[in-house]
């Protein structure tokens, strides 16, 4: 013979279940975001602004155009290859002259252009 008893979770137990559900939801959301970046070509530099540092996933050539990705990194990181001097929103061509005004004549600099439609440029100087 079995006995069944209707039980309700105590308020403290319900609170624990809500916290666990929220944490699980955040973990799933973070995983979806990370995977979408991998499969949809996420832009690791989209939040970059002046003063930030950038790492590239390929060696950037001194002349011509190098197809590379970019990631925002801590400036103390060994991967930090460039410093962001300026950001220009609304453009996505490395041939733009928009970064020229941020550098002196004959000063070495690089331009990172996003691939999205709205676009942005990062005006970069190499880190020593």
MARGULUM-331147 format. One record per atom (N, C-alpha, C, CB): residue number from 1; residue in one letter; atom name; y, x, z. Coordinates in nm, 2 decimals, m for minus. Last residue first. Glycine has a CB too. Example, Ala and Ser with C-alpha at 12.3 -4.5 7.8 and 13.67 -1.06 7.14 Angstrom:
2
R     k   r    a       py       px       pz
R     2   S    N    m0.22     1.28     0.71
R     2   S   CA    m0.11     1.37     0.71
R     2   S    C     0.00     1.29     0.79
R     2   S   CB    m0.06     1.41     0.57
R     1   A    N    m0.57     1.32     0.78
R     1   A   CA    m0.45     1.23     0.78
R     1   A    C    m0.33     1.32     0.78
R     1   A   CB    m0.45     1.13     0.90
END
This chain:
128
R     k   r    a       py       px       pz
R   128   X    N     4.89     5.41    m2.97
R   128   X   CA     4.86     5.55    m2.97
R   128   X    C     4.72     5.58    m2.90
R   128   X   CB     4.96     5.63    m2.89
R   127   X    N     4.85     5.13    m3.18
R   127   X   CA     4.86     5.18    m3.04
R   127   X    C     4.82     5.33    m3.05
R   127   X   CB     4.77     5.10    m2.94
R   126   X    N     5.05     5.02    m3.45
R   126   X   CA     4.93     5.08    m3.40
R   126   X    C     4.96     5.13    m3.26
R   126   X   CB     4.89     5.20    m3.49
R   125   X    N     5.21     4.70    m3.45
R   125   X   CA     5.22     4.85    m3.46
R   125   X    C     5.10     4.91    m3.40
R   125   X   CB     5.35     4.89    m3.38
R   124   X    N     5.23     4.40    m3.64
R   124   X   CA     5.16     4.48    m3.55
R   124   X    C     5.21     4.63    m3.56
R   124   X   CB     5.02     4.47    m3.57
R   123   X    N     5.30     4.07    m3.66
R   123   X   CA     5.36     4.20    m3.70
R   123   X    C     5.31     4.30    m3.59
R   123   X   CB     5.52     4.19    m3.71
R   122   X    N     5.11     3.81    m3.77
R   122   X   CA     5.13     3.90    m3.66
R   122   X    C     5.19     4.03    m3.71
R   122   X   CB     5.00     3.92    m3.57
R   121   X    N     5.18     3.49    m3.91
R   121   X   CA     5.17     3.64    m3.93
R   121   X    C     5.18     3.70    m3.79
R   121   X   CB     5.27     3.69    m4.03
R   120   X    N     5.02     3.18    m3.98
R   120   X   CA     5.11     3.27    m3.90
R   120   X    C     5.08     3.41    m3.94
R   120   X   CB     5.08     3.24    m3.74
R   119   X    N     4.93     2.85    m4.09
R   119   X   CA     4.94     3.00    m4.10
R   119   X    C     5.04     3.06    m4.00
R   119   X   CB     4.99     3.03    m4.23
R   118   X    N     4.85     2.61    m4.20
R   118   X   CA     4.99     2.62    m4.14
R   118   X    C     5.02     2.77    m4.13
R   118   X   CB     4.99     2.56    m4.00
R   117   X    N     4.59     2.67    m4.30
R   117   X   CA     4.70     2.62    m4.39
R   117   X    C     4.84     2.64    m4.33
R   117   X   CB     4.67     2.47    m4.41
R   116   X    N     4.45     2.99    m4.19
R   116   X   CA     4.46     2.84    m4.19
R   116   X    C     4.58     2.80    m4.27
R   116   X   CB     4.47     2.79    m4.05
R   115   X    N     4.43     3.26    m4.18
R   115   X   CA     4.37     3.20    m4.30
R   115   X    C     4.40     3.05    m4.30
R   115   X   CB     4.23     3.23    m4.31
R   114   X    N     4.69     3.49    m4.08
R   114   X   CA     4.58     3.39    m4.05
R   114   X    C     4.54     3.33    m4.18
R   114   X   CB     4.63     3.28    m3.95
R   113   X    N     4.75     3.83    m4.12
R   113   X   CA     4.78     3.70    m4.16
R   113   X    C     4.66     3.61    m4.13
R   113   X   CB     4.81     3.70    m4.32
R   112   X    N     4.90     4.11    m3.98
R   112   X   CA     4.78     4.03    m3.98
R   112   X    C     4.82     3.89    m4.02
R   112   X   CB     4.71     4.03    m3.84
R   111   X    N     5.04     4.40    m4.09
R   111   X   CA     5.06     4.26    m4.09
R   111   X    C     4.92     4.19    m4.08
R   111   X   CB     5.14     4.21    m4.21
R   110   X    N     5.16     4.71    m3.94
R   110   X   CA     5.06     4.63    m4.01
R   110   X    C     5.09     4.48    m4.00
R   110   X   CB     4.92     4.66    m3.95
R   109   X    N     5.37     5.01    m3.97
R   109   X   CA     5.33     4.88    m3.91
R   109   X    C     5.23     4.81    m4.00
R   109   X   CB     5.45     4.79    m3.89
R   108   X    N     5.56     5.29    m3.93
R   108   X   CA     5.43     5.24    m3.96
R   108   X    C     5.41     5.11    m3.89
R   108   X   CB     5.32     5.35    m3.93
R   107   X    N     5.89     5.32    m4.06
R   107   X   CA     5.81     5.31    m3.94
R   107   X    C     5.67     5.24    m3.98
R   107   X   CB     5.88     5.22    m3.83
R   106   X    N     6.06     5.32    m4.27
R   106   X   CA     5.95     5.42    m4.27
R   106   X    C     5.87     5.42    m4.14
R   106   X   CB     6.01     5.56    m4.29
R   105   X    N     6.31     5.15    m4.09
R   105   X   CA     6.26     5.20    m4.22
R   105   X    C     6.17     5.32    m4.20
R   105   X   CB     6.39     5.25    m4.31
R   104   X    N     6.18     4.97    m3.81
R   104   X   CA     6.28     5.06    m3.87
R   104   X    C     6.22     5.11    m4.00
R   104   X   CB     6.32     5.18    m3.78
R   103   X    N     6.09     4.62    m3.77
R   103   X   CA     6.06     4.77    m3.77
R   103   X    C     6.17     4.84    m3.84
R   103   X   CB     5.92     4.79    m3.84
R   102   X    N     6.15     4.36    m3.81
R   102   X   CA     6.11     4.40    m3.67
R   102   X    C     6.08     4.55    m3.66
R   102   X   CB     5.99     4.32    m3.63
R   101   X    N     6.18     4.31    m4.07
R   101   X   CA     6.30     4.31    m3.99
R   101   X    C     6.27     4.36    m3.84
R   101   X   CB     6.37     4.17    m3.98
R   100   X    N     5.92     4.29    m4.18
R   100   X   CA     6.01     4.41    m4.21
R   100   X    C     6.12     4.42    m4.11
R   100   X   CB     6.06     4.40    m4.35
R    99   X    N     5.79     4.05    m4.16
R    99   X   CA     5.78     4.15    m4.05
R    99   X    C     5.87     4.27    m4.07
R    99   X   CB     5.63     4.19    m4.04
R    98   X    N     5.84     3.91    m4.40
R    98   X   CA     5.89     3.86    m4.27
R    98   X    C     5.88     3.96    m4.16
R    98   X   CB     5.82     3.74    m4.24
R    97   X    N     5.76     3.96    m4.65
R    97   X   CA     5.85     4.06    m4.60
R    97   X    C     5.90     4.02    m4.46
R    97   X   CB     5.97     4.07    m4.69
R    96   X    N     5.41     3.90    m4.74
R    96   X   CA     5.54     3.85    m4.70
R    96   X    C     5.63     3.97    m4.64
R    96   X   CB     5.52     3.74    m4.59
R    95   X    N     5.16     3.97    m4.79
R    95   X   CA     5.26     4.03    m4.89
R    95   X    C     5.40     3.98    m4.84
R    95   X   CB     5.23     3.98    m5.03
R    94   X    N     4.99     3.84    m4.64
R    94   X   CA     5.02     3.97    m4.59
R    94   X    C     5.13     4.04    m4.68
R    94   X   CB     4.89     4.06    m4.60
R    93   X    N     5.06     3.50    m4.57
R    93   X   CA     5.05     3.60    m4.67
R    93   X    C     5.08     3.74    m4.62
R    93   X   CB     5.13     3.57    m4.80
R    92   X    N     5.12     3.27    m4.42
R    92   X   CA     4.99     3.33    m4.42
R    92   X    C     4.96     3.43    m4.53
R    92   X   CB     4.89     3.22    m4.42
R    91   X    N     5.36     3.11    m4.21
R    91   X   CA     5.33     3.19    m4.32
R    91   X    C     5.19     3.25    m4.31
R    91   X   CB     5.43     3.31    m4.33
R    90   X    N     5.41     2.97    m3.97
R    90   X   CA     5.44     2.90    m4.10
R    90   X    C     5.42     2.99    m4.22
R    90   X   CB     5.58     2.85    m4.10
R    89   X    N     5.55     3.22    m3.75
R    89   X   CA     5.47     3.10    m3.78
R    89   X    C     5.51     3.04    m3.91
R    89   X   CB     5.49     2.99    m3.67
R    88   X    N     5.52     3.54    m3.66
R    88   X   CA     5.60     3.46    m3.75
R    88   X    C     5.51     3.34    m3.79
R    88   X   CB     5.64     3.54    m3.88
R    87   X    N     5.56     3.75    m3.39
R    87   X   CA     5.48     3.65    m3.45
R    87   X    C     5.57     3.56    m3.54
R    87   X   CB     5.40     3.56    m3.34
R    86   X    N     5.58     4.10    m3.31
R    86   X   CA     5.64     3.97    m3.33
R    86   X    C     5.54     3.88    m3.40
R    86   X   CB     5.77     3.98    m3.43
R    85   X    N     5.42     4.30    m3.21
R    85   X   CA     5.57     4.32    m3.20
R    85   X    C     5.64     4.18    m3.22
R    85   X   CB     5.62     4.42    m3.30
R    84   X    N     5.13     4.36    m3.06
R    84   X   CA     5.20     4.26    m3.14
R    84   X    C     5.35     4.28    m3.11
R    84   X   CB     5.15     4.11    m3.10
R    83   X    N     4.95     4.66    m3.11
R    83   X   CA     5.04     4.58    m3.02
R    83   X    C     5.11     4.48    m3.11
R    83   X   CB     5.14     4.67    m2.94
R    82   X    N     4.61     4.75    m3.17
R    82   X   CA     4.74     4.72    m3.22
R    82   X    C     4.82     4.64    m3.11
R    82   X   CB     4.74     4.64    m3.35
R    81   X    N     4.37     4.81    m3.05
R    81   X   CA     4.41     4.90    m3.15
R    81   X    C     4.56     4.88    m3.20
R    81   X   CB     4.32     4.88    m3.27
R    80   X    N     4.18     4.78    m2.78
R    80   X   CA     4.32     4.75    m2.82
R    80   X    C     4.37     4.85    m2.92
R    80   X   CB     4.41     4.74    m2.70
R    79   X    N     3.94     4.88    m2.68
R    79   X   CA     3.94     4.81    m2.81
R    79   X    C     4.08     4.78    m2.86
R    79   X   CB     3.85     4.69    m2.80
R    78   X    N     3.99     4.97    m2.43
R    78   X   CA     3.97     5.07    m2.53
R    78   X    C     3.97     5.01    m2.67
R    78   X   CB     3.84     5.15    m2.50
R    77   X    N     4.24     4.77    m2.25
R    77   X   CA     4.11     4.79    m2.31
R    77   X    C     4.10     4.90    m2.42
R    77   X   CB     4.06     4.65    m2.38
R    76   X    N     4.49     4.72    m2.17
R    76   X   CA     4.43     4.84    m2.11
R    76   X    C     4.29     4.86    m2.17
R    76   X   CB     4.42     4.82    m1.96
R    75   X    N     4.55     4.48    m2.30
R    75   X   CA     4.61     4.61    m2.35
R    75   X    C     4.55     4.73    m2.29
R    75   X   CB     4.76     4.60    m2.33
R    74   X    N     4.29     4.26    m2.37
R    74   X   CA     4.38     4.32    m2.27
R    74   X    C     4.43     4.45    m2.32
R    74   X   CB     4.30     4.34    m2.13
R    73   X    N     4.30     4.10    m2.69
R    73   X   CA     4.23     4.17    m2.58
R    73   X    C     4.34     4.22    m2.48
R    73   X   CB     4.15     4.29    m2.64
R    72   X    N     4.23     3.88    m2.95
R    72   X   CA     4.33     3.91    m2.84
R    72   X    C     4.25     3.98    m2.73
R    72   X   CB     4.40     3.78    m2.79
R    71   X    N     4.10     3.99    m3.25
R    71   X   CA     4.08     3.93    m3.12
R    71   X    C     4.19     3.97    m3.03
R    71   X   CB     3.94     3.96    m3.07
R    70   X    N     4.04     3.94    m3.60
R    70   X   CA     4.12     4.00    m3.49
R    70   X    C     4.10     3.92    m3.36
R    70   X   CB     4.27     4.00    m3.53
R    69   X    N     3.86     4.05    m3.89
R    69   X   CA     3.90     3.95    m3.79
R    69   X    C     3.98     4.02    m3.68
R    69   X   CB     3.77     3.89    m3.73
R    68   X    N     3.96     4.16    m4.22
R    68   X   CA     3.91     4.18    m4.09
R    68   X    C     3.94     4.06    m4.00
R    68   X   CB     3.96     4.31    m4.03
R    67   X    N     4.01     4.31    m4.51
R    67   X   CA     3.96     4.18    m4.46
R    67   X    C     3.90     4.21    m4.33
R    67   X   CB     3.86     4.12    m4.56
R    66   X    N     4.28     4.50    m4.58
R    66   X   CA     4.15     4.51    m4.52
R    66   X    C     4.12     4.37    m4.47
R    66   X   CB     4.15     4.62    m4.40
R    65   X    N     4.47     4.62    m4.85
R    65   X   CA     4.44     4.51    m4.76
R    65   X    C     4.30     4.53    m4.71
R    65   X   CB     4.45     4.37    m4.84
R    64   X    N     4.67     4.93    m4.87
R    64   X   CA     4.59     4.81    m4.93
R    64   X    C     4.56     4.71    m4.82
R    64   X   CB     4.46     4.86    m4.99
R    63   X    N     4.63     5.19    m4.63
R    63   X   CA     4.69     5.14    m4.76
R    63   X    C     4.60     5.02    m4.81
R    63   X   CB     4.70     5.24    m4.87
R    62   X    N     4.48     5.24    m4.41
R    62   X   CA     4.63     5.27    m4.41
R    62   X    C     4.70     5.21    m4.53
R    62   X   CB     4.65     5.42    m4.40
R    61   X    N     4.24     4.99    m4.30
R    61   X   CA     4.28     5.10    m4.39
R    61   X    C     4.43     5.12    m4.38
R    61   X   CB     4.24     5.07    m4.53
R    60   X    N     4.09     4.93    m4.00
R    60   X   CA     4.19     4.89    m4.09
R    60   X    C     4.24     5.01    m4.17
R    60   X   CB     4.31     4.82    m4.01
R    59   X    N     3.76     4.88    m3.92
R    59   X   CA     3.86     4.99    m3.93
R    59   X    C     3.97     4.94    m4.04
R    59   X   CB     3.81     5.13    m3.97
R    58   X    N     3.69     4.56    m3.78
R    58   X   CA     3.67     4.66    m3.88
R    58   X    C     3.78     4.77    m3.87
R    58   X   CB     3.66     4.60    m4.03
R    57   X    N     3.78     4.38    m3.60
R    57   X   CA     3.64     4.41    m3.60
R    57   X    C     3.60     4.50    m3.71
R    57   X   CB     3.56     4.28    m3.62
R    56   X    N     4.05     4.48    m3.38
R    56   X   CA     4.00     4.43    m3.51
R    56   X    C     3.85     4.46    m3.52
R    56   X   CB     4.08     4.50    m3.63
R    55   X    N     4.25     4.36    m3.11
R    55   X   CA     4.14     4.45    m3.16
R    55   X    C     4.09     4.39    m3.29
R    55   X   CB     4.02     4.45    m3.05
R    54   X    N     4.58     4.35    m2.98
R    54   X   CA     4.48     4.30    m3.07
R    54   X    C     4.37     4.41    m3.10
R    54   X   CB     4.55     4.26    m3.20
R    53   X    N     4.80     4.25    m2.71
R    53   X   CA     4.72     4.35    m2.79
R    53   X    C     4.61     4.29    m2.87
R    53   X   CB     4.67     4.46    m2.69
R    52   X    N     5.14     4.12    m2.67
R    52   X   CA     4.99     4.11    m2.66
R    52   X    C     4.93     4.23    m2.74
R    52   X   CB     4.93     3.98    m2.71
R    51   X    N     5.40     4.14    m2.74
R    51   X   CA     5.36     4.20    m2.62
R    51   X    C     5.21     4.20    m2.60
R    51   X   CB     5.43     4.14    m2.51
R    50   X    N     5.42     3.82    m2.90
R    50   X   CA     5.48     3.96    m2.88
R    50   X    C     5.44     4.01    m2.74
R    50   X   CB     5.63     3.95    m2.90
R    49   X    N     5.10     3.66    m2.91
R    49   X   CA     5.24     3.66    m2.91
R    49   X    C     5.29     3.80    m2.88
R    49   X   CB     5.30     3.56    m2.80
R    48   X    N     4.80     3.48    m3.00
R    48   X   CA     4.87     3.60    m2.98
R    48   X    C     5.03     3.58    m2.99
R    48   X   CB     4.83     3.71    m3.08
R    47   X    N     4.64     3.27    m3.04
R    47   X   CA     4.73     3.25    m2.93
R    47   X    C     4.81     3.38    m2.91
R    47   X   CB     4.66     3.22    m2.81
R    46   X    N     4.47     3.36    m3.25
R    46   X   CA     4.56     3.24    m3.28
R    46   X    C     4.66     3.22    m3.17
R    46   X   CB     4.48     3.12    m3.29
R    45   X    N     4.28     3.55    m3.26
R    45   X   CA     4.42     3.60    m3.24
R    45   X    C     4.52     3.48    m3.24
R    45   X   CB     4.45     3.70    m3.34
R    44   X    N     4.03     3.45    m3.32
R    44   X   CA     4.05     3.51    m3.19
R    44   X    C     4.19     3.56    m3.16
R    44   X   CB     3.96     3.62    m3.17
R    43   X    N     3.94     3.18    m3.48
R    43   X   CA     4.05     3.28    m3.49
R    43   X    C     4.08     3.33    m3.35
R    43   X   CB     4.18     3.22    m3.55
R    42   X    N     3.62     3.10    m3.60
R    42   X   CA     3.72     3.09    m3.51
R    42   X    C     3.82     3.20    m3.52
R    42   X   CB     3.67     3.08    m3.37
R    41   X    N     3.43     3.00    m3.80
R    41   X   CA     3.52     3.11    m3.82
R    41   X    C     3.64     3.10    m3.73
R    41   X   CB     3.57     3.11    m3.96
R    40   X    N     3.23     2.83    m3.74
R    40   X   CA     3.34     2.78    m3.82
R    40   X    C     3.45     2.88    m3.84
R    40   X   CB     3.41     2.66    m3.75
R    39   X    N     3.05     2.97    m3.58
R    39   X   CA     3.00     2.90    m3.71
R    39   X    C     3.12     2.86    m3.80
R    39   X   CB     2.91     2.79    m3.68
R    38   X    N     3.20     3.07    m3.36
R    38   X   CA     3.10     3.15    m3.44
R    38   X    C     3.07     3.10    m3.58
R    38   X   CB     2.98     3.17    m3.36
R    37   X    N     3.34     2.85    m3.28
R    37   X   CA     3.41     2.97    m3.32
R    37   X    C     3.32     3.06    m3.40
R    37   X   CB     3.46     3.04    m3.20
R    36   X    N     3.14     2.68    m3.20
R    36   X   CA     3.22     2.64    m3.32
R    36   X    C     3.30     2.76    m3.37
R    36   X   CB     3.32     2.53    m3.28
R    35   X    N     3.04     2.82    m2.98
R    35   X   CA     2.96     2.81    m3.10
R    35   X    C     3.04     2.77    m3.22
R    35   X   CB     2.84     2.72    m3.08
R    34   X    N     3.26     2.79    m2.80
R    34   X   CA     3.21     2.92    m2.84
R    34   X    C     3.13     2.92    m2.97
R    34   X   CB     3.13     2.99    m2.73
R    33   X    N     3.26     2.50    m2.78
R    33   X   CA     3.38     2.58    m2.83
R    33   X    C     3.34     2.72    m2.88
R    33   X   CB     3.49     2.59    m2.72
R    32   X    N     3.01     2.46    m2.67
R    32   X   CA     3.04     2.40    m2.80
R    32   X    C     3.16     2.47    m2.86
R    32   X   CB     3.08     2.25    m2.79
R    31   X    N     3.04     2.59    m2.42
R    31   X   CA     2.94     2.63    m2.52
R    31   X    C     2.97     2.58    m2.66
R    31   X   CB     2.80     2.59    m2.48
R    30   X    N     3.24     2.44    m2.30
R    30   X   CA     3.26     2.58    m2.33
R    30   X    C     3.16     2.63    m2.43
R    30   X   CB     3.25     2.66    m2.20
R    29   X    N     3.10     2.19    m2.28
R    29   X   CA     3.22     2.20    m2.36
R    29   X    C     3.25     2.35    m2.40
R    29   X   CB     3.34     2.14    m2.29
R    28   X    N     2.90     2.26    m2.10
R    28   X   CA     2.86     2.22    m2.23
R    28   X    C     2.99     2.23    m2.33
R    28   X   CB     2.82     2.07    m2.23
R    27   X    N     3.05     2.33    m1.87
R    27   X   CA     2.96     2.43    m1.93
R    27   X    C     2.93     2.39    m2.08
R    27   X   CB     2.84     2.44    m1.85
R    26   X    N     3.18     2.08    m1.82
R    26   X   CA     3.26     2.20    m1.86
R    26   X    C     3.17     2.31    m1.92
R    26   X   CB     3.33     2.25    m1.74
R    25   X    N     2.95     1.93    m1.75
R    25   X   CA     3.03     1.89    m1.87
R    25   X    C     3.12     2.01    m1.92
R    25   X   CB     3.12     1.77    m1.84
R    24   X    N     2.87     2.06    m1.52
R    24   X   CA     2.78     2.05    m1.63
R    24   X    C     2.86     2.02    m1.76
R    24   X   CB     2.67     1.95    m1.61
R    23   X    N     3.09     2.00    m1.36
R    23   X   CA     3.06     2.14    m1.39
R    23   X    C     2.97     2.14    m1.51
R    23   X   CB     2.99     2.20    m1.27
R    22   X    N     3.07     1.72    m1.35
R    22   X   CA     3.19     1.78    m1.41
R    22   X    C     3.16     1.92    m1.45
R    22   X   CB     3.31     1.77    m1.31
R    21   X    N     2.82     1.69    m1.22
R    21   X   CA     2.84     1.63    m1.35
R    21   X    C     2.96     1.70    m1.42
R    21   X   CB     2.86     1.48    m1.35
R    20   X    N     2.88     1.81    m0.97
R    20   X   CA     2.77     1.87    m1.06
R    20   X    C     2.79     1.82    m1.20
R    20   X   CB     2.63     1.83    m1.00
R    19   X    N     3.07     1.63    m0.88
R    19   X   CA     3.11     1.77    m0.90
R    19   X    C     3.01     1.84    m0.99
R    19   X   CB     3.11     1.85    m0.77
R    18   X    N     2.91     1.40    m0.86
R    18   X   CA     3.03     1.40    m0.95
R    18   X    C     3.07     1.54    m0.98
R    18   X   CB     3.15     1.32    m0.88
R    17   X    N     2.73     1.48    m0.66
R    17   X   CA     2.68     1.45    m0.79
R    17   X    C     2.79     1.45    m0.89
R    17   X   CB     2.61     1.31    m0.79
R    16   X    N     2.90     1.51    m0.44
R    16   X   CA     2.83     1.63    m0.49
R    16   X    C     2.78     1.60    m0.63
R    16   X   CB     2.71     1.66    m0.40
R    15   X    N     2.98     1.25    m0.41
R    15   X   CA     3.08     1.35    m0.44
R    15   X    C     3.02     1.47    m0.50
R    15   X   CB     3.16     1.39    m0.32
R    14   X    N     2.74     1.14    m0.33
R    14   X   CA     2.80     1.09    m0.46
R    14   X    C     2.90     1.19    m0.50
R    14   X   CB     2.86     0.95    m0.44
R    13   X    N     2.71     1.26    m0.08
R    13   X   CA     2.61     1.29    m0.19
R    13   X    C     2.67     1.25    m0.33
R    13   X   CB     2.48     1.22    m0.16
R    12   X    N     2.92     1.15     0.06
R    12   X   CA     2.92     1.30     0.04
R    12   X    C     2.82     1.33    m0.07
R    12   X   CB     2.88     1.37     0.17
R    11   X    N     2.85     0.88     0.06
R    11   X   CA     2.97     0.92    m0.01
R    11   X    C     2.97     1.07    m0.03
R    11   X   CB     3.09     0.89     0.08
R    10   X    N     2.49     0.85    m0.02
R    10   X   CA     2.60     0.85     0.08
R    10   X    C     2.73     0.90     0.01
R    10   X   CB     2.57     0.94     0.20
R     9   X    N     2.34     0.63    m0.25
R     9   X   CA     2.38     0.77    m0.21
R     9   X    C     2.50     0.76    m0.11
R     9   X   CB     2.43     0.85    m0.34
R     8   X    N     2.12     0.38    m0.13
R     8   X   CA     2.25     0.42    m0.20
R     8   X    C     2.28     0.56    m0.16
R     8   X   CB     2.36     0.32    m0.17
R     7   X    N     1.80     0.24    m0.19
R     7   X   CA     1.89     0.34    m0.12
R     7   X    C     2.01     0.37    m0.20
R     7   X   CB     1.81     0.47    m0.09
R     6   X    N     1.55     0.02    m0.12
R     6   X   CA     1.67     0.04    m0.20
R     6   X    C     1.76     0.14    m0.12
R     6   X   CB     1.75    m0.09    m0.24
R     5   X    N     1.22     0.10    m0.09
R     5   X   CA     1.34     0.08    m0.02
R     5   X    C     1.46     0.11    m0.11
R     5   X   CB     1.35     0.16     0.11
R     4   X    N     0.88     0.01    m0.10
R     4   X   CA     1.00     0.05    m0.18
R     4   X    C     1.12     0.01    m0.10
R     4   X   CB     1.00    m0.01    m0.32
R     3   X    N     0.56     0.12    m0.01
R     3   X   CA     0.68     0.05     0.03
R     3   X    C     0.80     0.10    m0.05
R     3   X   CB     0.71     0.07     0.19
R     2   X    N     0.22     0.06    m0.09
R     2   X   CA     0.34     0.14    m0.10
R     2   X    C     0.46     0.05    m0.05
R     2   X   CB     0.37     0.18    m0.25
R     1   X    N    m0.12     0.08     0.00
R     1   X   CA     0.00     0.00     0.00
R     1   X    C     0.12     0.09     0.00
R     1   X   CB     0.00    m0.10     0.12
END
